[in-house]
Amino acid sequence: MFTKIFGKKKLKEDTLANIFVNSTLKTVDEGFADIVGLIEDSPEFVTKPKLDVKSDSKFLLIVLAANLKEIPKHLPAHQDNRLINHIITKLTEVFNVEFNQLESVLRDYQSYLGRVNHPSQNNLYAMSKALFFKYELGQYQEEYFEKMNSPNPMFLKRMDEAMKLFLFNWEKMVDDYQITD
């Protein structure tokens, strides 16, 4: 109601990039152990997957790529590119890599998300499938799904619920704030 009377609060793209980077890194850092636990305790696997809670780099890239893929759905043209560039710049400082190198890796992961989930455009499902394939979980499934090299649908459903926690709420940001450069 107050936003209709007074207008939305302004939020600079650079500040939003900081918020996104910090919250995403924190969420992955604190949440990956829970994802590993969820995977290891999944009844769909006949043998317990061997995952290291410290091996979250693939997962982080999946989460970042999926979230960056969501930005153009919520922001106008050019503003989405500026925000993505701000985010990648912030991430290059965190990981001490070149902008072009990180941008290329993230684009590769975005492309991978699209391929593993083709023809669906649902990023949430893509994240679950990418996690399944990047961590080579097929080898731990019952023979039927292992031979098909396809994730058990029950496992995917459970992972989809968990992956929701790793998607940034761009819609709420755009609804609550006027994003400015």
C-alpha positions as CSV (number, residue, x, y, z in Angstrom):
1,M,0.0,0.0,0.0
2,F,2.8,2.5,0.9
3,T,4.5,1.8,-2.4
4,K,1.4,3.0,-4.2
5,I,1.4,6.2,-2.2
6,F,5.1,7.0,-1.9
7,G,6.5,5.0,-4.8
8,K,9.1,2.2,-4.6
9,K,12.4,2.6,-2.7
10,K,15.3,3.0,-5.1
11,L,18.0,0.4,-5.2
12,K,21.2,0.8,-7.3
13,E,22.2,-2.0,-9.6
14,D,25.6,-2.1,-7.9
15,T,24.0,-2.5,-4.5
16,L,21.6,-5.2,-5.8
17,A,24.6,-7.0,-7.2
18,N,26.3,-6.9,-3.8
19,I,23.1,-8.2,-2.1
20,F,22.8,-11.0,-4.7
21,V,26.5,-12.1,-4.5
22,N,26.7,-12.0,-0.7
23,S,23.3,-13.8,-0.2
24,T,24.0,-16.4,-2.8
25,L,27.5,-17.2,-1.6
26,K,26.2,-17.4,2.0
27,T,23.3,-19.6,1.0
28,V,25.4,-22.0,-0.9
29,D,28.1,-22.1,1.7
30,E,25.6,-22.9,4.5
31,G,23.2,-25.0,2.4
32,F,25.4,-27.3,0.4
33,A,26.0,-29.6,3.4
34,D,22.2,-30.0,3.6
35,I,22.0,-30.8,-0.1
36,V,24.7,-33.5,0.3
37,G,22.8,-34.9,3.3
38,L,19.6,-35.0,1.2
39,I,21.4,-36.8,-1.6
40,E,23.1,-39.3,0.7
41,D,19.9,-40.1,2.5
42,S,17.8,-40.4,-0.7
43,P,16.1,-43.9,-0.8
44,E,16.4,-43.8,-4.7
45,F,20.1,-44.7,-4.5
46,V,21.0,-48.3,-4.0
47,T,24.5,-47.3,-2.9
48,K,25.2,-44.2,-0.9
49,P,26.7,-41.4,-3.1
50,K,30.1,-40.3,-1.9
51,L,30.1,-36.5,-1.9
52,D,32.4,-34.2,-0.1
53,V,30.6,-31.2,1.6
54,K,33.6,-29.1,0.6
55,S,33.2,-29.8,-3.1
56,D,30.6,-27.2,-3.7
57,S,32.1,-25.4,-6.7
58,K,30.0,-27.2,-9.3
59,F,26.9,-26.5,-7.2
60,L,27.8,-22.9,-6.8
61,L,28.2,-22.5,-10.5
62,I,24.8,-24.2,-11.1
63,V,23.2,-21.8,-8.7
64,L,24.8,-18.7,-10.1
65,A,24.1,-19.7,-13.7
66,A,20.5,-20.4,-13.0
67,N,20.0,-17.2,-11.1
68,L,21.7,-15.1,-13.8
69,K,19.4,-16.8,-16.3
70,E,16.4,-15.5,-14.4
71,I,17.4,-11.8,-14.5
72,P,16.2,-11.1,-18.1
73,K,12.8,-12.4,-17.1
74,H,12.4,-9.6,-14.5
75,L,14.4,-6.6,-15.8
76,P,14.2,-4.6,-19.0
77,A,16.7,-5.0,-21.8
78,H,20.1,-3.4,-21.1
79,Q,19.4,-3.1,-17.4
80,D,19.6,-6.9,-17.1
81,N,22.9,-6.9,-18.9
82,R,24.3,-4.2,-16.7
83,L,23.2,-6.0,-13.5
84,I,24.7,-9.3,-14.8
85,N,28.0,-7.5,-15.5
86,H,28.0,-5.9,-12.0
87,I,27.4,-9.4,-10.5
88,I,30.2,-11.0,-12.5
89,T,32.5,-8.2,-11.6
90,K,31.8,-8.7,-7.9
91,L,32.3,-12.5,-8.3
92,T,35.7,-11.9,-10.1
93,E,36.8,-10.0,-7.0
94,V,35.7,-12.8,-4.7
95,F,37.3,-15.6,-6.8
96,N,40.3,-13.6,-8.1
97,V,39.6,-14.6,-11.8
98,E,39.3,-12.5,-15.0
99,F,35.9,-11.2,-16.0
100,N,36.0,-12.9,-19.4
101,Q,37.0,-16.2,-17.9
102,L,34.2,-16.3,-15.3
103,E,31.6,-15.0,-17.8
104,S,32.6,-17.8,-20.1
105,V,32.3,-20.4,-17.4
106,L,28.9,-19.1,-16.3
107,R,27.6,-19.0,-20.0
108,D,28.8,-22.6,-20.4
109,Y,26.8,-23.6,-17.2
110,Q,23.8,-21.7,-18.5
111,S,24.0,-23.6,-21.8
112,Y,24.4,-26.8,-19.8
113,L,21.3,-26.1,-17.8
114,G,19.4,-25.6,-21.0
115,R,20.7,-28.8,-22.5
116,V,20.0,-31.1,-19.6
117,N,16.5,-29.9,-19.2
118,H,15.6,-29.6,-22.9
119,P,12.8,-28.8,-24.0
120,S,11.6,-27.5,-20.7
121,Q,12.6,-23.9,-19.8
122,N,12.1,-24.4,-16.1
123,N,15.3,-23.3,-14.3
124,L,14.4,-25.1,-11.1
125,Y,14.2,-28.4,-12.9
126,A,17.4,-27.6,-14.8
127,M,19.2,-27.0,-11.5
128,S,18.2,-30.4,-10.1
129,K,19.1,-32.2,-13.3
130,A,22.5,-30.4,-13.6
131,L,23.3,-31.3,-10.0
132,F,22.5,-34.9,-10.8
133,F,24.7,-35.0,-13.8
134,K,27.6,-32.8,-12.6
135,Y,28.0,-34.9,-9.5
136,E,27.6,-38.2,-11.5
137,L,24.8,-39.5,-9.3
138,G,23.5,-41.9,-12.0
139,Q,25.9,-44.6,-11.0
140,Y,24.3,-44.9,-7.5
141,Q,20.8,-45.5,-8.8
142,E,19.0,-48.8,-9.3
143,E,19.9,-50.5,-12.6
144,Y,16.9,-49.3,-14.6
145,F,17.6,-45.6,-14.1
146,E,21.4,-46.1,-14.2
147,K,21.2,-47.8,-17.7
148,M,18.9,-45.0,-18.9
149,N,21.4,-42.4,-17.5
150,S,18.3,-40.6,-16.2
151,P,17.5,-39.4,-12.7
152,N,14.7,-41.1,-10.8
153,P,11.7,-38.8,-10.9
154,M,11.2,-39.1,-7.2
155,F,14.7,-37.9,-6.5
156,L,14.2,-35.0,-8.9
157,K,11.0,-34.0,-7.2
158,R,12.8,-33.9,-3.8
159,M,15.7,-32.0,-5.3
160,D,13.4,-29.4,-6.9
161,E,11.9,-28.6,-3.5
162,A,15.4,-28.1,-2.1
163,M,16.6,-26.0,-5.1
164,K,13.9,-23.5,-4.5
165,L,15.9,-22.3,-1.6
166,F,18.8,-21.4,-3.9
167,L,16.9,-19.3,-6.4
168,F,17.1,-15.5,-5.7
169,N,13.6,-13.9,-5.5
170,W,14.1,-11.5,-8.4
171,E,10.3,-10.9,-8.7
172,K,10.1,-9.6,-5.2
173,M,13.1,-7.3,-5.7
174,V,11.5,-5.8,-8.8
175,D,8.1,-5.5,-7.0
176,D,9.6,-3.9,-3.9
177,Y,12.3,-1.7,-5.4
178,Q,12.9,0.6,-8.4
179,I,16.3,-0.7,-9.7
180,T,18.4,2.3,-10.9
181,D,21.9,2.5,-12.4
